[in-house]
Amino acid sequence: MMIIRSAAEMKSDMNTFRVLIADRIGEDGIRILREAGLQVDLRFEIIHEELKRIIPDYDAIIVRSRTRVDSDLIEKGRRLKTIGRAGAGLDNIDVEAATSRGITVYNTPEALSTAVAELTIGLMLSLARQIPMADRTMKEGRWLKKDLKGFELKEKTLGILGFGNIGTEVGRLARGMGMKILVHAHDLIDPSILLELNAREVPHEELLKESDILTIHIPLSRESHHIIGREELSMMKPGAYIINTSRGGVVDEKALYEAMKGGRLAGAALDVFEEEPQCKSELVTLDRVICTPHIGAQTEEAQKSASSIIARKVINYLQAKG
């Protein structure tokens, strides 16, 4: 005979699970977790040593990019069943250590695609029309109309390195502006999307050589660390541009600085850096480099979506465990 459990009974069972939220997420996600009956503790500014002390008491932890969930923390999390990342990247989580302990790791790349893609296009337009410099010099009382000659994106070749959710959305937006699209990715690419965007899949080297603008949308891993270095930058067209809204470590910042100072590249736009939040990169000192403080996912819509999605993933997993 099948036993049908009431919603109240299921909620009561969930009350045995404790969830720690170590970074600030949207209120919707917190509300969803609590309405499911979970015990939820908010420690948005918790330091790593304190986190290691209290993590044994929790069945789940939810973080963003600030909190490191390293192997030491995972080892101390004796009750940990799942780790949630309200965001796309997983470079601050030791996924291998978690997997070896039978801990499931979730993230929310589907929540951020539009926000990051729109920022990428915004940075592209800013490079093309020198918008930050135009604004800055106007506020300094200078009228530099003759000096601020830009270029049109229409008919320019955009190279997209990485063609997941974000790279695909960037391609759609760029295609709408009349750009030619080249893509390269390690994963299989859906032929129907290439057809939709009239895009061409090319080898990595050809992507570098043919792109007027290169935009990067890949996760940071041992394999992708400094995937754009001196050799790769030397292959790019003289006068090309590069945009990185993925992770700082995929670009060798010293090599990029040299390429910019040497005049090989015309400009760069970076939302991510190898050291965050205390950015020490020399690139921020260059006029032809536009820098933003990792704001790719910082929209109201993206944060609301990410918090809700990660909350539901954690709930579904713990309900299955319960």
Backbone bond lengths (Angstrom), bond angles and torsions (degrees), N, CA, C in turn:
res aa  C-N    CA-C-N  psi(-1)  N-CA   C-N-CA  omega(-1)  CA-C   N-CA-C  phi
1 M - - - 1.464 - - 1.528 109.75 -
2 M 1.325 116.47 130.56 1.465 121.11 -179.56 1.532 110.05 -76.91
3 I 1.364 114.59 130.77 1.463 119.98 177.71 1.526 108.66 -97.93
4 I 1.321 116.32 120.50 1.466 121.52 179.74 1.513 108.35 -98.89
5 R 1.343 115.89 118.61 1.458 121.17 -178.42 1.525 109.64 -91.68
6 S 1.314 115.95 139.91 1.459 120.59 179.87 1.515 110.60 -75.34
7 A 1.345 115.39 162.92 1.458 120.39 177.54 1.526 110.52 -61.43
8 A 1.329 116.17 -35.41 1.470 120.30 179.81 1.520 110.84 -65.25
9 E 1.334 116.54 -39.68 1.466 120.52 178.71 1.522 111.18 -65.92
10 M 1.341 116.49 -41.74 1.458 120.55 178.92 1.521 110.46 -64.89
11 K 1.332 117.11 -39.97 1.453 121.12 178.83 1.519 110.57 -65.34
12 S 1.329 115.89 -37.07 1.461 120.40 178.11 1.519 110.99 -64.06
13 D 1.327 116.69 -40.40 1.463 120.89 177.62 1.520 110.96 -63.06
14 M 1.329 117.35 -38.34 1.463 121.59 -178.21 1.525 111.38 -67.51
15 N 1.325 116.58 -22.05 1.456 121.05 -177.96 1.529 112.44 -66.00
16 T 1.327 116.65 -12.86 1.470 119.87 177.75 1.522 111.72 -81.00
17 F 1.333 117.31 -12.63 1.458 121.52 -178.29 1.528 110.67 -95.08
18 R 1.336 115.63 137.59 1.464 121.51 177.57 1.525 109.70 -112.73
19 V 1.326 116.07 133.29 1.457 123.00 -179.05 1.524 109.24 -119.56
20 L 1.320 116.68 129.41 1.459 121.74 176.17 1.524 108.91 -105.73
21 I 1.319 116.98 125.74 1.463 121.45 174.59 1.524 106.81 -105.18
22 A 1.330 116.07 109.51 1.467 121.88 -171.27 1.522 113.59 -94.44
23 D 1.312 118.19 -12.41 1.463 122.46 176.91 1.524 108.18 -131.51
24 R 1.313 115.85 156.20 1.461 120.41 -176.46 1.530 110.78 -69.13
25 I 1.322 116.31 123.82 1.464 121.97 174.35 1.524 108.11 -123.84
26 G 1.334 116.14 172.92 1.453 121.10 -178.38 1.524 112.63 -63.43
27 E 1.317 116.23 148.10 1.461 122.02 -179.03 1.524 112.06 -60.44
28 D 1.328 117.57 -30.88 1.462 120.44 -178.92 1.522 111.18 -59.61
29 G 1.329 116.68 -42.70 1.452 120.79 -179.90 1.512 112.08 -64.05
30 I 1.322 116.58 -42.31 1.470 121.10 178.53 1.518 110.31 -62.35
31 R 1.343 115.82 -43.83 1.469 120.18 -179.98 1.527 110.76 -62.44
32 I 1.323 117.51 -43.46 1.470 121.57 -178.86 1.532 110.57 -61.76
33 L 1.328 116.79 -41.99 1.467 120.86 179.50 1.525 110.90 -63.43
34 R 1.318 116.75 -44.21 1.458 119.91 -178.46 1.525 112.29 -70.43
35 E 1.337 116.32 -36.79 1.471 119.33 178.55 1.526 111.39 -65.99
36 A 1.337 116.21 -23.40 1.468 120.03 177.40 1.518 111.97 -79.31
37 G 1.336 116.39 -7.00 1.452 120.11 177.40 1.511 115.09 99.39
38 L 1.326 117.11 0.74 1.464 120.48 -178.89 1.528 111.36 -73.47
39 Q 1.326 116.31 148.00 1.455 121.38 171.13 1.530 107.56 -82.78
40 V 1.313 117.57 116.36 1.463 122.34 -173.07 1.527 109.94 -117.61
41 D 1.321 116.05 124.14 1.459 122.43 175.78 1.520 110.21 -112.28
42 L 1.321 116.57 134.31 1.460 122.42 -178.16 1.531 109.35 -105.86
43 R 1.334 117.14 118.03 1.469 122.18 177.94 1.524 107.92 -134.98
44 F 1.334 116.92 68.32 1.461 122.51 -169.31 1.528 114.14 -64.51
45 E 1.315 118.09 -27.30 1.464 120.55 -176.44 1.520 112.11 -111.92
46 I 1.298 118.86 17.80 1.455 122.24 -174.87 1.534 111.51 -61.90
47 I 1.333 116.30 137.16 1.461 120.44 178.44 1.525 109.09 -88.18
48 H 1.320 115.45 163.60 1.463 120.79 -170.57 1.534 112.11 -62.36
49 E 1.309 117.87 -42.55 1.467 120.38 -178.10 1.521 111.63 -63.61
50 E 1.323 117.11 -41.29 1.454 120.82 177.10 1.526 110.91 -66.66
51 L 1.328 115.81 -37.76 1.461 120.49 178.41 1.527 110.79 -61.60
52 K 1.322 116.08 -42.17 1.466 119.56 178.40 1.534 111.51 -62.99
53 R 1.326 115.95 -32.02 1.458 119.75 -178.67 1.530 112.27 -70.71
54 I 1.337 116.76 -37.66 1.469 119.27 -173.47 1.529 114.07 -99.25
55 I 1.325 118.77 -13.44 1.465 121.08 -173.92 1.532 113.49 -59.50
56 P 1.367 120.28 -27.27 1.475 118.12 178.42 1.514 114.26 -60.02
57 D 1.331 118.19 -17.11 1.468 121.55 -176.72 1.526 113.98 -88.10
58 Y 1.340 117.72 0.33 1.468 119.83 -170.47 1.532 113.19 -119.17
59 D 1.342 113.45 146.02 1.463 121.10 177.06 1.523 111.93 -91.85
60 A 1.330 116.59 -21.08 1.467 120.80 -178.60 1.522 109.01 -150.22
61 I 1.313 115.47 149.38 1.463 121.18 174.19 1.521 108.03 -132.54
62 I 1.330 116.02 138.68 1.461 121.85 177.06 1.520 108.17 -119.20
63 V 1.336 116.68 130.67 1.460 122.31 -177.54 1.516 109.97 -134.47
64 R 1.338 114.30 170.72 1.465 120.96 165.84 1.526 106.34 -115.92
65 S 1.326 118.29 -135.11 1.466 119.27 -175.63 1.528 113.02 -90.14
66 R 1.335 118.77 -17.09 1.466 121.12 -175.17 1.521 112.32 -68.82
67 T 1.316 116.87 -44.51 1.460 121.94 -171.72 1.519 112.07 -86.32
68 R 1.345 115.89 129.38 1.461 121.68 176.01 1.537 108.98 -89.67
69 V 1.315 115.45 124.59 1.457 120.50 174.02 1.524 106.27 -107.00
70 D 1.335 115.34 83.84 1.464 120.37 -174.57 1.530 110.43 -92.50
71 S 1.331 114.97 179.36 1.468 119.92 -175.31 1.520 111.75 -62.80
72 D 1.340 117.66 -34.48 1.458 121.53 179.22 1.527 110.92 -64.13
73 L 1.336 115.25 -44.84 1.463 119.71 178.68 1.526 110.81 -64.28
74 I 1.320 116.13 -42.78 1.465 121.19 -179.89 1.522 110.67 -62.83
75 E 1.313 116.61 -39.75 1.473 121.06 179.08 1.529 111.34 -63.04
76 K 1.327 115.93 -35.68 1.467 120.03 -179.49 1.535 111.96 -78.60
77 G 1.328 116.54 -18.67 1.464 120.27 -179.13 1.512 111.11 -81.65
78 R 1.312 116.30 74.70 1.469 121.57 -173.49 1.530 112.42 -63.63
79 R 1.344 116.92 -28.90 1.471 120.08 -179.91 1.527 112.71 -95.01
80 L 1.317 116.69 -7.52 1.470 119.71 -173.05 1.527 112.15 -57.19
81 K 1.311 114.29 130.64 1.460 121.03 176.72 1.527 111.98 -116.02
82 T 1.336 116.08 -30.36 1.460 119.58 -178.54 1.520 110.67 -151.11
83 I 1.330 115.06 148.95 1.464 123.10 176.20 1.518 107.04 -121.80
84 G 1.329 116.50 128.28 1.462 120.26 179.66 1.516 110.76 -113.46
85 R 1.313 116.18 134.78 1.473 121.83 176.71 1.525 107.57 -116.46
86 A 1.336 116.79 112.79 1.463 120.86 177.96 1.519 108.40 -80.06
87 G 1.315 115.51 77.17 1.458 122.66 -177.02 1.508 109.65 166.63
88 A 1.321 115.60 -174.99 1.468 119.82 -174.21 1.527 112.98 -92.51
89 G 1.343 117.25 -48.38 1.457 120.49 -173.58 1.518 112.95 -73.47
90 L 1.335 115.24 151.35 1.457 121.24 177.69 1.528 111.49 -122.44
91 D 1.336 117.00 17.09 1.456 119.37 -175.38 1.521 113.20 -71.07
92 N 1.331 118.57 -14.84 1.467 120.60 175.88 1.529 112.08 -93.73
93 I 1.330 117.24 7.23 1.458 122.46 178.54 1.527 108.93 -123.09
94 D 1.329 117.26 130.81 1.464 121.36 176.60 1.524 107.58 -81.34
95 V 1.322 115.45 86.52 1.465 121.18 -175.12 1.526 110.69 -63.78
96 E 1.326 116.43 -37.15 1.465 120.44 -179.42 1.525 110.85 -63.05
97 A 1.339 116.55 -44.28 1.464 120.24 178.86 1.524 110.84 -64.83
98 A 1.332 116.41 -40.32 1.465 120.15 179.08 1.527 111.09 -63.65
99 T 1.315 116.00 -46.24 1.464 120.73 -179.22 1.516 111.46 -61.10
100 S 1.330 116.53 -39.96 1.472 120.40 -179.65 1.518 111.71 -64.43
101 R 1.341 116.78 -23.98 1.460 121.57 178.24 1.534 111.82 -94.50
102 G 1.325 117.35 2.57 1.456 120.63 -179.00 1.512 113.56 77.15
103 I 1.332 116.72 20.56 1.468 122.07 179.89 1.517 108.92 -95.14
104 T 1.313 117.40 127.93 1.459 122.44 -178.93 1.530 110.15 -87.41
105 V 1.330 115.96 134.10 1.464 121.73 -179.16 1.526 109.13 -110.69
106 Y 1.335 116.29 131.20 1.461 121.73 177.99 1.527 109.52 -121.21
107 N 1.326 115.81 149.13 1.472 121.06 169.29 1.519 108.67 -137.58
108 T 1.343 116.90 -175.60 1.472 119.45 -173.32 1.533 111.45 -135.05
109 P 1.329 118.65 57.68 1.468 118.76 -179.37 1.522 112.99 -61.42
110 E 1.322 116.85 -28.06 1.460 120.64 -178.02 1.521 112.69 -67.14
111 A 1.334 117.27 -19.40 1.463 120.61 -176.57 1.522 113.37 -82.70
112 L 1.330 117.22 -19.27 1.463 120.65 -167.78 1.525 114.54 -109.25
113 S 1.302 117.49 -5.11 1.463 121.00 -170.41 1.524 113.12 -55.89
114 T 1.314 116.68 -49.50 1.460 120.09 -176.52 1.523 111.09 -64.53
115 A 1.335 116.64 -45.41 1.462 120.43 -177.29 1.527 111.67 -60.90
116 V 1.328 117.01 -48.42 1.471 120.41 -177.31 1.525 110.41 -69.47
117 A 1.325 116.55 -39.40 1.465 119.62 179.35 1.525 111.01 -63.80
118 E 1.323 117.42 -41.63 1.468 120.08 179.85 1.524 111.22 -67.15
119 L 1.341 117.56 -37.28 1.467 119.24 175.69 1.530 110.02 -63.37
120 T 1.322 116.95 -41.37 1.465 121.08 179.02 1.522 111.07 -57.88
121 I 1.316 116.21 -45.25 1.465 120.06 178.30 1.525 110.15 -65.46
122 G 1.339 116.57 -39.21 1.463 120.04 177.61 1.521 111.90 -61.01
123 L 1.324 116.55 -42.14 1.464 120.68 177.87 1.531 110.81 -66.35
124 M 1.331 116.01 -37.26 1.457 120.26 178.62 1.532 111.04 -62.92
125 L 1.322 115.61 -44.97 1.467 120.14 177.94 1.528 110.71 -65.50
126 S 1.327 116.42 -36.73 1.462 120.36 179.21 1.521 111.46 -64.66
127 L 1.332 116.85 -38.71 1.459 120.71 176.02 1.526 110.93 -67.07
128 A 1.331 115.31 -44.32 1.466 119.96 -175.66 1.519 112.52 -65.07
129 R 1.336 117.12 -35.40 1.460 120.71 -174.77 1.533 113.45 -113.76
130 Q 1.323 117.43 6.73 1.462 122.64 178.03 1.536 111.83 53.25
131 I 1.305 115.69 42.41 1.458 120.92 -174.94 1.540 112.87 -61.98
132 P 1.347 119.41 -45.91 1.471 117.81 179.67 1.528 113.03 -59.34
133 M 1.336 117.37 -41.58 1.460 119.45 179.89 1.524 110.96 -68.44
134 A 1.325 117.64 -38.03 1.461 120.98 178.57 1.525 110.10 -61.20
135 D 1.318 116.30 -42.85 1.465 120.57 179.05 1.532 110.94 -66.35
136 R 1.335 116.08 -46.51 1.462 120.15 -176.53 1.526 112.27 -62.59
137 T 1.327 115.78 -45.27 1.465 118.81 -177.07 1.524 112.06 -71.50
138 M 1.332 117.70 -31.56 1.464 119.48 174.23 1.523 110.76 -62.10
139 K 1.318 116.46 -41.34 1.462 120.54 -179.58 1.519 111.81 -71.50
140 E 1.329 116.09 -19.31 1.463 121.08 174.64 1.524 112.09 -86.99
141 G 1.342 116.22 0.09 1.460 120.98 178.90 1.507 114.52 85.71
142 R 1.343 116.63 17.16 1.473 120.02 -179.33 1.524 110.23 -108.91
143 W 1.346 115.54 138.51 1.473 122.35 179.94 1.532 107.17 -109.53
144 L 1.348 116.51 95.53 1.470 120.74 -171.82 1.525 112.78 -105.17
145 K 1.314 116.93 37.35 1.467 120.38 -175.81 1.528 112.20 -51.89
146 K 1.315 118.45 -46.92 1.474 121.27 -176.11 1.524 112.37 -69.37
147 D 1.320 116.95 -25.02 1.464 120.57 -177.68 1.520 113.26 -86.25
148 L 1.308 117.32 -14.99 1.468 120.85 -172.44 1.525 111.36 -104.94
149 K 1.304 115.51 56.40 1.471 120.46 177.79 1.527 108.44 -85.79
150 G 1.323 116.58 123.18 1.457 121.17 -177.93 1.514 112.37 -105.76
151 F 1.328 114.89 -155.13 1.470 120.26 177.70 1.522 108.47 -144.46
152 E 1.336 115.41 159.26 1.464 121.21 -179.48 1.521 110.45 -91.27
153 L 1.322 116.09 143.54 1.458 120.88 179.06 1.531 112.47 -78.13
154 K 1.316 116.81 -25.19 1.460 120.47 179.96 1.520 110.70 -56.87
155 E 1.337 115.64 130.90 1.467 124.33 179.62 1.534 114.32 75.68
156 K 1.342 117.61 -2.97 1.465 119.18 175.13 1.524 108.85 -77.83
157 T 1.331 116.01 154.73 1.466 121.55 -179.29 1.515 109.91 -94.36
158 L 1.322 115.32 119.46 1.457 121.99 177.17 1.517 109.23 -101.95
159 G 1.323 116.26 121.39 1.453 121.29 175.08 1.523 109.73 -96.93
160 I 1.324 117.14 125.95 1.465 121.88 -178.78 1.517 108.70 -111.67
161 L 1.319 116.93 112.58 1.461 122.72 178.00 1.526 107.93 -95.58
162 G 1.326 115.40 108.42 1.455 121.16 -172.63 1.513 109.23 99.37
163 F 1.334 116.60 122.05 1.464 118.60 -172.26 1.526 111.05 -131.94
164 G 1.350 114.55 48.28 1.461 120.11 173.90 1.510 110.04 -85.40
165 N 1.331 116.19 -147.40 1.466 120.55 -177.15 1.524 112.41 -58.01
166 I 1.343 116.05 -46.36 1.463 119.87 -175.65 1.519 110.85 -73.86
167 G 1.327 117.22 -47.74 1.462 120.37 179.94 1.515 112.27 -57.74
168 T 1.325 115.96 -40.11 1.468 120.39 178.46 1.520 111.07 -63.95
169 E 1.345 117.07 -43.32 1.459 120.57 -179.53 1.529 110.82 -66.20
170 V 1.336 116.99 -38.97 1.468 120.26 175.11 1.523 109.74 -59.15
171 G 1.330 116.73 -43.33 1.460 120.98 178.71 1.516 112.31 -59.78
172 R 1.329 116.82 -41.60 1.471 120.36 179.67 1.532 110.91 -63.58
173 L 1.323 116.02 -45.04 1.465 119.52 -179.51 1.529 111.17 -66.25
174 A 1.322 116.55 -42.15 1.465 120.61 -179.06 1.527 111.15 -67.72
175 R 1.316 116.37 -37.43 1.461 119.89 177.73 1.523 110.68 -62.94
176 G 1.338 115.69 -35.82 1.460 120.21 177.63 1.517 112.88 -64.11
177 M 1.330 116.52 -20.74 1.466 121.01 177.84 1.526 111.75 -96.63
178 G 1.325 116.00 7.15 1.455 119.65 175.36 1.519 115.20 84.27
179 M 1.334 117.59 19.78 1.459 119.94 179.25 1.526 111.07 -83.86
180 K 1.322 115.43 154.72 1.462 121.75 172.80 1.523 107.73 -88.49
181 I 1.341 117.23 135.55 1.456 121.44 -170.89 1.526 111.36 -114.41
182 L 1.342 115.81 124.09 1.460 122.93 169.44 1.524 107.50 -115.53
183 V 1.326 117.81 142.38 1.461 120.06 -179.25 1.518 110.37 -135.07
184 H 1.334 114.07 150.82 1.466 120.71 171.85 1.514 107.83 -143.61
185 A 1.325 116.37 132.65 1.459 121.02 179.02 1.521 109.05 -150.66
186 H 1.336 115.93 151.79 1.469 120.57 177.75 1.518 111.05 -77.16
187 D 1.331 117.13 -28.85 1.463 121.03 179.07 1.525 110.30 -85.03
188 L 1.318 115.43 162.80 1.454 120.44 177.72 1.527 109.94 -65.42
189 I 1.317 115.74 140.32 1.467 121.39 179.65 1.523 109.01 -107.14
190 D 1.314 115.76 133.71 1.457 121.66 179.35 1.541 108.91 -65.71
191 P 1.329 118.13 117.89 1.469 120.57 -179.39 1.525 113.47 -57.72
192 S 1.334 116.68 -29.64 1.471 119.42 -178.47 1.531 111.03 -67.30
193 I 1.347 117.21 -31.73 1.466 120.34 178.29 1.526 110.19 -72.00
194 L 1.331 116.40 -40.03 1.464 119.65 175.72 1.527 110.18 -59.77
195 L 1.324 115.80 -41.22 1.463 120.35 179.86 1.522 110.34 -66.42
196 E 1.331 116.90 -42.66 1.467 122.21 179.31 1.529 111.29 -58.16
197 L 1.323 116.77 -40.58 1.460 121.28 -175.72 1.522 112.95 -94.44
198 N 1.343 116.01 0.30 1.460 120.51 -173.34 1.537 109.41 51.38
199 A 1.352 114.51 40.53 1.467 121.56 -176.30 1.526 110.07 -97.61
200 R 1.327 114.62 159.20 1.462 120.65 -179.27 1.525 109.05 -123.72
201 E 1.335 115.89 127.91 1.458 120.65 175.60 1.523 109.07 -83.60
202 V 1.334 116.31 129.40 1.471 121.04 -175.31 1.523 109.67 -134.36
203 P 1.352 117.36 160.60 1.463 119.87 174.29 1.523 111.29 -63.77
204 H 1.329 115.88 160.49 1.459 122.08 -177.22 1.528 111.77 -55.04
205 E 1.317 116.65 -46.22 1.464 120.96 -177.15 1.523 111.44 -63.00
206 E 1.325 116.57 -41.64 1.472 120.04 179.53 1.525 110.73 -66.72
207 L 1.329 116.92 -36.80 1.463 120.30 177.31 1.524 110.56 -57.57
208 L 1.337 116.11 -44.91 1.462 121.00 -179.40 1.524 111.50 -64.97
209 K 1.312 116.47 -42.18 1.466 121.06 -174.38 1.525 113.31 -73.96
210 E 1.325 117.42 -29.74 1.461 120.54 -171.56 1.531 114.46 -100.21
211 S 1.313 118.13 -11.70 1.463 120.48 -173.54 1.529 112.23 -82.75
212 D 1.333 115.69 132.15 1.465 120.08 168.48 1.527 109.37 -76.64
213 I 1.328 115.03 -35.53 1.470 122.09 176.47 1.515 107.29 -133.22
214 L 1.339 116.62 129.85 1.460 122.00 176.88 1.520 108.47 -109.60
215 T 1.337 116.78 126.87 1.457 120.44 177.26 1.525 108.92 -121.83
216 I 1.332 116.36 137.82 1.462 121.98 -169.20 1.523 110.31 -111.78
217 H 1.347 115.22 130.43 1.469 120.95 -177.73 1.525 110.36 -143.04
218 I 1.335 115.76 61.57 1.458 121.02 -179.50 1.525 109.46 -127.74
219 P 1.334 117.61 153.23 1.464 120.04 176.72 1.525 110.68 -74.27
220 L 1.323 116.60 158.08 1.459 121.35 176.79 1.525 109.17 -87.06
221 S 1.328 115.77 128.77 1.458 122.32 177.53 1.520 107.71 -149.14
222 R 1.321 116.29 177.54 1.470 118.80 176.42 1.524 110.67 -58.64
223 E 1.325 116.12 -37.27 1.469 120.55 -177.62 1.526 112.08 -73.28
224 S 1.337 117.39 -33.45 1.471 119.40 -175.37 1.524 113.34 -94.51
225 H 1.327 118.18 -4.74 1.463 120.28 -179.88 1.525 110.08 -60.66
226 H 1.329 116.66 124.59 1.476 123.46 -178.16 1.531 112.00 54.66
227 I 1.330 115.49 37.14 1.468 119.00 176.85 1.529 111.14 -64.10
228 I 1.342 115.37 -22.25 1.460 121.03 171.06 1.530 107.20 -110.54
229 G 1.329 115.37 101.23 1.464 122.47 -179.38 1.520 111.02 -124.71
230 R 1.316 116.57 -160.27 1.464 120.76 -176.60 1.525 112.29 -58.00
231 E 1.328 116.08 -45.67 1.468 119.63 -177.78 1.519 110.99 -62.71
232 E 1.321 116.09 -45.43 1.467 120.24 -178.00 1.530 111.00 -66.96
233 L 1.329 117.05 -41.05 1.465 120.64 179.14 1.522 111.52 -64.99
234 S 1.334 116.41 -32.65 1.470 120.00 179.10 1.525 111.82 -69.82
235 M 1.326 117.19 -20.36 1.467 121.11 178.77 1.529 112.33 -81.19
236 M 1.323 117.26 -19.63 1.457 120.03 -175.19 1.519 111.72 -71.59
237 K 1.311 115.58 155.84 1.464 121.75 178.53 1.523 110.14 -57.76
238 P 1.310 118.51 137.57 1.470 119.11 170.04 1.529 108.53 -58.74
239 G 1.333 116.40 132.07 1.456 119.98 -179.68 1.516 114.22 85.71
240 A 1.362 118.09 8.94 1.459 121.23 178.52 1.531 110.45 -78.80
241 Y 1.314 115.04 171.25 1.463 122.39 -179.95 1.530 109.32 -124.26
242 I 1.327 116.10 153.38 1.462 120.62 178.70 1.526 109.32 -133.49
243 I 1.328 115.60 139.31 1.472 122.23 179.38 1.519 108.12 -127.64
244 N 1.327 116.97 133.02 1.459 120.40 177.01 1.519 110.29 -130.05
245 T 1.334 115.95 111.25 1.463 121.50 174.69 1.527 110.30 -120.21
246 S 1.347 116.64 21.16 1.467 119.94 -178.20 1.522 110.82 -97.70
247 R 1.336 117.44 -85.51 1.452 123.33 176.35 1.524 108.68 -142.46
248 G 1.333 116.20 143.29 1.461 120.57 -175.47 1.510 113.48 -59.49
249 G 1.323 117.59 -37.98 1.449 121.15 -174.61 1.505 116.24 -67.73
250 V 1.333 118.60 -11.85 1.468 118.59 -179.82 1.524 111.15 -76.39
251 V 1.336 117.52 -17.66 1.461 122.30 178.05 1.525 108.79 -113.44
252 D 1.325 116.48 131.75 1.460 122.22 173.93 1.528 107.39 -75.35
253 E 1.323 117.15 104.81 1.465 120.87 -173.23 1.532 112.17 -65.40
254 K 1.327 117.79 -34.91 1.458 120.12 178.36 1.522 110.42 -65.48
255 A 1.322 115.91 -41.92 1.465 120.21 178.68 1.524 110.81 -65.61
256 L 1.336 116.93 -39.41 1.464 120.38 178.74 1.525 110.25 -66.43
257 Y 1.317 116.83 -40.43 1.467 120.68 177.97 1.528 110.13 -59.79
258 E 1.319 116.88 -44.25 1.466 120.98 178.75 1.527 111.02 -62.64
259 A 1.326 116.63 -41.83 1.465 120.64 179.70 1.522 111.37 -65.03
260 M 1.330 116.16 -36.35 1.461 119.96 177.69 1.525 111.11 -71.42
261 K 1.321 117.27 -46.01 1.465 121.14 -179.22 1.519 111.46 -65.17
262 G 1.333 116.32 -33.69 1.462 120.80 179.82 1.514 113.34 -78.42
263 G 1.330 116.82 -8.41 1.461 120.29 176.89 1.510 114.98 84.39
264 R 1.343 117.68 6.73 1.466 118.52 -179.27 1.530 110.79 -68.90
265 L 1.335 116.90 -42.30 1.457 120.97 178.16 1.516 109.73 -100.55
266 A 1.326 115.38 147.18 1.467 120.13 -178.76 1.526 111.91 -84.74
267 G 1.320 117.35 -24.86 1.454 118.89 -178.27 1.513 111.91 -177.65
268 A 1.313 115.31 165.69 1.461 121.65 177.64 1.518 108.89 -147.49
269 A 1.328 115.57 154.61 1.466 121.65 175.15 1.522 107.47 -134.85
270 L 1.330 116.17 125.14 1.458 121.47 -173.78 1.519 110.63 -128.63
271 D 1.325 116.09 126.84 1.458 121.21 173.54 1.519 110.84 -104.40
272 V 1.336 116.87 -8.30 1.464 121.90 -175.20 1.524 109.52 -135.15
273 F 1.342 115.10 151.31 1.462 120.48 -174.63 1.521 109.92 -141.36
274 E 1.332 115.16 159.64 1.464 119.97 -178.04 1.521 111.55 -66.23
275 E 1.328 117.27 -31.74 1.460 121.62 176.07 1.521 108.61 -117.28
276 E 1.315 115.91 118.82 1.460 121.51 177.18 1.527 109.05 -135.58
277 P 1.333 119.21 145.79 1.464 126.62 -0.01 1.524 113.98 -86.81
278 Q 1.327 118.57 -9.35 1.470 119.67 178.99 1.518 108.80 -81.82
279 C 1.315 116.41 83.01 1.464 121.39 -176.02 1.524 110.06 -74.93
280 K 1.342 115.90 121.62 1.462 121.39 -179.88 1.526 112.24 -112.75
281 S 1.321 116.44 11.45 1.457 120.51 -176.54 1.526 111.93 -66.65
282 E 1.340 115.68 136.28 1.465 121.00 176.06 1.523 111.35 -66.68
283 L 1.321 117.08 -17.60 1.460 120.79 -177.97 1.527 112.47 -60.80
284 V 1.336 116.87 -30.09 1.470 119.12 -177.82 1.527 111.98 -68.65
285 T 1.322 117.90 -12.11 1.468 121.09 -179.46 1.522 112.56 -87.50
286 L 1.335 117.55 -8.95 1.468 120.70 -174.26 1.525 111.55 -91.85
287 D 1.335 115.88 134.82 1.468 120.82 -179.89 1.519 112.39 -63.21
288 R 1.307 117.48 -33.22 1.468 120.46 -174.93 1.530 112.49 -89.66
289 V 1.324 115.80 12.65 1.468 121.27 174.37 1.530 108.84 -117.47
290 I 1.324 116.64 122.09 1.457 122.68 176.99 1.525 108.20 -93.83
291 C 1.309 117.10 127.26 1.467 121.57 -176.95 1.527 110.66 -122.33
292 T 1.327 115.66 135.91 1.458 121.30 173.78 1.533 107.86 -131.90
293 P 1.337 119.04 150.73 1.467 122.23 -171.55 1.533 114.29 -86.90
294 H 1.318 116.15 64.81 1.475 123.39 175.90 1.537 110.90 52.62
295 I 1.328 114.93 57.86 1.471 120.73 -176.80 1.524 112.54 -104.56
296 G 1.338 117.08 11.59 1.466 119.85 -175.48 1.516 114.29 -50.91
297 A 1.327 116.32 -44.31 1.467 120.16 -177.42 1.514 112.92 -98.13
298 Q 1.330 117.02 8.62 1.466 120.51 -174.06 1.532 111.83 -85.96
299 T 1.314 115.18 64.61 1.458 120.13 168.53 1.527 107.79 -121.98
300 E 1.302 115.73 154.13 1.467 120.02 179.75 1.518 110.51 -58.86
301 E 1.337 115.70 -41.86 1.464 119.85 -177.08 1.522 111.93 -66.59
302 A 1.347 116.92 -43.80 1.463 120.99 -177.85 1.524 111.40 -65.62
303 Q 1.336 116.88 -43.13 1.453 119.76 -178.24 1.533 111.40 -68.02
304 K 1.318 116.37 -38.07 1.461 119.96 176.88 1.522 110.55 -63.74
305 S 1.318 115.94 -44.32 1.460 120.79 -179.19 1.526 111.37 -66.24
306 A 1.342 116.86 -44.71 1.470 120.62 -178.11 1.525 110.99 -61.99
307 S 1.337 117.40 -43.08 1.463 120.18 -178.15 1.529 110.85 -66.83
308 S 1.322 117.02 -40.04 1.462 120.52 -179.87 1.524 111.35 -68.09
309 I 1.326 116.16 -42.64 1.466 120.11 -178.10 1.525 110.94 -66.00
310 I 1.351 117.36 -45.54 1.469 118.46 -178.23 1.527 110.46 -67.34
311 A 1.329 116.96 -34.46 1.468 119.69 177.73 1.531 110.23 -61.38
312 R 1.304 117.07 -44.92 1.467 120.44 -178.08 1.527 111.48 -68.79
313 K 1.326 117.08 -35.33 1.470 119.63 177.93 1.519 110.67 -65.45
314 V 1.328 116.75 -42.61 1.467 120.96 178.64 1.531 110.32 -65.41
315 I 1.313 116.55 -43.54 1.479 120.40 179.28 1.529 110.92 -60.72
316 N 1.322 116.63 -49.50 1.455 120.33 -178.52 1.535 111.77 -58.56
317 Y 1.342 115.33 -39.87 1.467 119.29 -179.06 1.537 110.25 -67.47
318 L 1.324 116.41 -46.79 1.465 119.17 -178.08 1.520 112.32 -68.38
319 Q 1.339 116.57 -32.69 1.475 118.93 175.25 1.516 110.31 -63.69
320 A 1.326 116.51 -40.14 1.465 120.04 178.19 1.526 110.44 -65.40
321 K 1.329 116.71 -36.83 1.464 121.32 179.15 1.528 111.39 -71.14
322 G 1.363 114.09 -33.52 1.465 118.01 -177.13 1.516 112.05 -73.86
